[in-house]
Amino acid sequence: MSTPPPIYSAPNAPVEEPRRPVPTYLAWSIIGTVLSLCLCCIIGTIPGIVAIVFSTQVNSALNRGDYVAAQRASSNARLWCWITTALNILGLLWVSYVVATGQWGDMMEQFEAMQAMQGV
């Protein structure tokens, strides 16, 4: 049995450190945005869209070879995903409160009155 020959590199060749994969958080941002619409938490939709934009910038930066920009976009996407998640939790608590106290019917009447005023 023979052993493979040793691998030699050039003496002055730059050594490139292995890079960890950069998470995009795209699934989290899409799920958070859709969930905010389902919870009637429109204020949570705006940061969700911002999270989607930053999530898509991660792959664009990686395709350009800009690892630093990809990491920056990834950390921004994670921040906006957390903001969306927090607003979704608040929206869920609000909807739960409204349903538990029986105010859902009153809210629907107010929405219908606003639509009637707008002629929808």
WOZI-V181274 format. One record per helix or strand of 2 or more residues. SS is the DSSP state (A for helix, B for strand). FROM is the first residue (numbers start at 0). TO is the last residue. If there is no record, write none. Layout:
BEGIN
ss:SS from:FROM to:TO
ss:SS from:FROM to:TO
END
This chain:
BEGIN
ss:A from:25 to:37
ss:A from:42 to:63
ss:A from:66 to:99
ss:A from:103 to:117
END
